[in-house]
Amino acid sequence: MARGLPNKEVIGPEKFGRFYLRELLNSGGMADIWLVSDERRKTYALRRLKKTLRFNFTARRRFTRGNEILSQLAGSENIVGYVEHGSDYLLMDYVEAENLKSLFARQDPVLTENVAQILIDMANGLNAVHEIGFMHLDFKPENILVSRNGAVRLIDFDMAQPLPEQPVKFSKNPGTPGYMAPEQLKREPIDGRADIFAFGVAAYELLTNKKPFPGESPAEILAAQLQPEGPVLLRDLNSDVPPALEKVIMKCLERDPERRHAFTGVMLRELQNALYV
């Protein structure tokens, strides 16, 4: 030991397997997300199942299923980049980005400067999930990352379920009430059009900074959805919204799923036409 140095051990960053935990980026109900690096100092985002859920087999199954679904989306442009996963972790590409909810909260100019591309990328990411045969079922601003240049990455597939040919009723009701379709809140059978409704809510919020169906509880939100006059038109809140774009998004928000876009691919194409992309 060199003369003059204190006689105590120097402790470096905590390790998780072969990774060094550098910074806690976010913490949710099921997992924590860390900025990590490997022995070569390459950085990643690591999503680690909370230790308190180690023996919660339902949570572990949901976590693992979400990771397996993401692995099937590897290479999709608007999905967070998949690297690898294990029984209690998911390794992803690290992206300098924030979720859409945080950007809403402070009215970040990245939203207004890139709004058309963000809408297209959101729809493209959701369509990629449907194309591999799954519904996301938790499509909301917290699960949409946006970089400083407006690039979008969709995350968190823990709630995802196989995309059915006909609407299916689930024993549990996955999702977040503010973004659930009426049929979902009423615990009726659902299909991919529930995701289309959720996209409509997120898009409406992006363009107006207001929810189309406000409410503090699932019952209040459902009551707002069932009002015969429907939500306030987009252009009444934001006159800069082109009429064609308003038509696409309001169709996503139809109370009756039969009146919504039939598929995410159709919605994406109509959105691109409305935005001249």
C-alpha positions in Angstrom: 0.0 0.0 0.0 1.4 3.4 -0.9 2.5 5.7 2.0 0.1 8.3 3.1 -3.1 6.7 1.7 -5.9 5.9 4.1 -6.1 2.3 5.1 -9.6 1.6 3.8 -11.1 -0.3 0.9 -12.1 1.7 -2.2 -15.6 0.6 -3.3 -16.5 0.8 -6.9 -20.0 0.6 -8.6 -22.3 -2.2 -7.6 -22.2 -5.1 -10.0 -25.1 -7.1 -11.5 -23.6 -10.1 -13.3 -21.0 -8.8 -15.7 -22.5 -5.3 -15.6 -21.6 -2.3 -13.5 -24.7 -0.3 -12.2 -23.9 3.3 -13.0 -27.1 5.3 -12.4 -30.7 4.5 -11.5 -32.7 5.9 -14.5 -36.3 5.0 -13.4 -38.2 2.9 -11.0 -41.6 1.3 -11.5 -43.8 -1.2 -9.7 -42.2 -4.3 -11.2 -38.6 -3.3 -12.1 -35.9 -0.7 -11.9 -34.0 0.6 -15.0 -30.3 1.2 -14.6 -27.7 2.8 -16.8 -25.0 0.1 -16.8 -21.7 -0.6 -18.5 -19.8 -3.8 -19.3 -16.1 -4.6 -19.0 -15.5 -2.8 -22.3 -17.3 0.3 -20.9 -20.1 0.0 -23.4 -23.3 1.4 -21.9 -26.7 -0.1 -21.9 -30.1 0.2 -20.2 -30.7 -2.7 -17.8 -34.2 -3.4 -16.6 -34.0 -5.4 -13.4 -36.9 -7.2 -11.7 -37.4 -5.9 -8.2 -35.9 -8.1 -5.5 -39.2 -8.1 -3.6 -40.8 -9.9 -6.6 -38.1 -12.7 -6.7 -40.6 -15.3 -5.5 -43.7 -13.7 -7.1 -44.1 -16.2 -9.9 -47.0 -14.3 -11.6 -44.8 -11.2 -11.8 -41.8 -13.2 -13.0 -43.9 -14.8 -15.8 -45.2 -11.4 -16.9 -41.7 -9.9 -16.9 -40.2 -12.8 -18.8 -43.1 -12.8 -21.4 -42.6 -9.1 -22.0 -38.9 -9.7 -22.6 -39.6 -12.5 -25.0 -42.0 -10.4 -27.0 -39.5 -7.6 -27.2 -36.9 -10.1 -28.5 -39.2 -10.8 -31.4 -39.3 -7.1 -32.2 -35.5 -6.7 -32.4 -34.6 -4.4 -35.3 -38.0 -2.6 -35.4 -37.2 1.1 -35.9 -39.6 2.5 -33.3 -39.2 -0.2 -30.6 -36.5 0.1 -27.9 -33.4 -1.9 -29.0 -33.3 -5.4 -27.6 -29.9 -7.0 -26.6 -30.6 -10.0 -24.3 -32.6 -11.1 -21.3 -32.5 -13.5 -18.4 -35.0 -14.6 -15.8 -34.7 -11.4 -13.8 -33.3 -8.8 -16.2 -33.6 -7.2 -19.7 -30.7 -5.6 -21.4 -31.6 -2.9 -24.0 -29.8 -0.2 -26.0 -29.4 2.9 -24.0 -31.1 5.9 -25.6 -30.9 9.5 -24.5 -34.6 10.0 -24.2 -37.5 10.9 -21.9 -41.0 9.5 -21.8 -43.8 11.4 -23.4 -45.5 12.0 -20.0 -42.5 13.9 -18.7 -42.3 16.0 -21.9 -46.0 16.8 -21.6 -45.6 18.0 -18.1 -43.1 20.7 -19.0 -44.4 21.5 -22.4 -41.1 20.6 -24.0 -40.5 22.2 -27.4 -39.3 18.9 -28.8 -43.0 17.9 -29.0 -44.2 20.8 -31.1 -41.1 20.8 -33.3 -41.5 17.1 -34.1 -45.2 16.4 -33.6 -45.9 14.9 -37.0 -43.0 12.5 -36.9 -43.8 11.6 -33.3 -47.3 10.6 -34.3 -46.1 8.6 -37.2 -43.5 6.8 -35.1 -45.9 6.1 -32.4 -48.3 4.4 -34.9 -45.4 2.6 -36.6 -44.2 1.2 -33.3 -47.7 0.0 -32.3 -48.2 -1.5 -35.8 -44.9 -3.5 -35.4 -46.3 -5.1 -32.2 -49.5 -6.1 -34.0 -47.6 -7.4 -37.0 -45.8 -10.0 -34.8 -49.2 -11.0 -33.4 -49.5 -9.2 -30.1 -51.6 -6.4 -28.5 -49.6 -4.0 -26.3 -52.4 -3.3 -23.9 -50.5 -0.6 -22.0 -49.9 2.0 -24.8 -49.6 5.3 -22.9 -47.2 8.3 -22.7 -45.1 6.7 -20.0 -44.3 3.8 -22.3 -43.2 6.1 -25.2 -39.7 7.4 -25.2 -38.8 10.5 -27.3 -35.2 11.6 -27.9 -34.0 15.1 -28.3 -34.3 14.9 -32.1 -37.9 13.5 -31.8 -37.1 9.8 -32.4 -39.7 7.5 -30.8 -39.1 4.2 -29.0 -42.0 2.1 -27.6 -41.2 0.2 -24.4 -42.7 -2.2 -21.8 -44.4 -5.3 -23.1 -45.2 -6.9 -19.8 -49.0 -6.5 -20.3 -49.0 -7.7 -23.9 -51.3 -10.5 -25.0 -51.6 -12.5 -28.3 -53.6 -10.6 -30.9 -56.9 -12.6 -31.3 -58.8 -13.1 -34.5 -62.0 -12.4 -32.6 -62.4 -10.2 -29.4 -61.5 -12.1 -26.3 -62.5 -11.5 -22.6 -59.6 -11.7 -20.2 -59.9 -12.8 -16.6 -57.7 -9.8 -15.6 -57.9 -6.3 -17.1 -54.4 -5.2 -18.0 -53.7 -1.6 -18.8 -54.1 1.9 -17.5 -57.7 3.2 -17.1 -57.1 6.6 -18.7 -56.0 4.9 -21.9 -58.5 2.0 -21.9 -61.2 1.6 -24.5 -64.8 1.6 -23.3 -65.2 -2.2 -23.9 -62.1 -2.7 -21.8 -63.4 -0.7 -18.9 -66.7 -2.5 -19.1 -64.7 -5.9 -19.0 -66.1 -6.9 -22.4 -64.1 -8.9 -25.0 -61.3 -6.9 -26.7 -59.0 -7.1 -29.6 -56.4 -4.9 -31.3 -58.8 -2.0 -31.6 -58.3 -1.4 -27.9 -54.7 -0.4 -28.7 -56.0 1.8 -31.5 -58.2 3.6 -28.9 -55.2 4.0 -26.6 -53.2 5.5 -29.5 -56.0 7.9 -30.1 -56.0 9.1 -26.4 -52.2 9.6 -26.5 -52.3 11.4 -29.8 -55.2 13.7 -28.6 -53.2 14.5 -25.5 -50.1 15.2 -27.6 -52.0 17.7 -29.8 -54.1 19.4 -27.1 -52.3 18.7 -23.7 -55.7 17.5 -22.5 -57.3 14.1 -22.1 -60.3 13.4 -24.3 -62.1 11.6 -21.5 -61.1 13.1 -18.1 -61.7 11.3 -14.9 -60.1 10.3 -11.6 -61.4 6.8 -11.5 -62.3 4.1 -14.1 -66.0 4.8 -13.5 -65.6 8.5 -14.2 -63.5 7.9 -17.3 -66.1 5.4 -18.6 -68.9 7.8 -17.9 -67.0 10.5 -20.0 -66.5 8.0 -22.8 -70.2 7.2 -22.9 -71.4 10.8 -23.2 -73.5 10.9 -26.5 -71.7 14.1 -27.7 -68.3 12.5 -27.6 -65.0 14.3 -26.8 -64.3 17.9 -27.7 -63.1 18.1 -31.3 -59.4 18.4 -31.7 -59.6 21.6 -33.8 -61.7 23.3 -31.1 -58.7 23.0 -28.8 -55.9 23.4 -31.3 -56.8 25.1 -34.6 -53.4 24.2 -36.1 -54.5 20.5 -36.4 -55.3 19.8 -40.0 -58.9 18.5 -40.6 -57.6 15.2 -42.1 -55.5 14.5 -39.0 -58.4 15.3 -36.7 -60.6 12.9 -38.6 -58.0 10.0 -38.2 -57.6 10.6 -34.5 -61.3 11.1 -33.7 -61.9 7.8 -35.5 -59.5 6.1 -33.1 -61.6 7.4 -30.2 -65.0 6.0 -31.4 -66.9 4.4 -28.6 -67.9 1.5 -30.8 -64.9 -0.5 -31.8 -66.6 -1.4 -35.1 -66.4 2.4 -36.0 -62.6 2.6 -35.4 -59.8 1.8 -37.8 -60.0 -2.0 -38.3 -56.2 -2.5 -38.1 -53.1 -0.5 -37.0 -51.8 -0.8 -40.5 -54.9 1.0 -41.8 -54.6 3.7 -39.1 -50.9 4.2 -39.9 -51.6 4.6 -43.7 -54.4 7.1 -43.0 -52.2 9.0 -40.6 -49.4 9.2 -43.2 -51.8 10.5 -45.8 -53.2 13.1 -43.4 -49.7 14.3 -42.6 -48.4 14.0 -46.2 -45.7 11.6 -45.2 
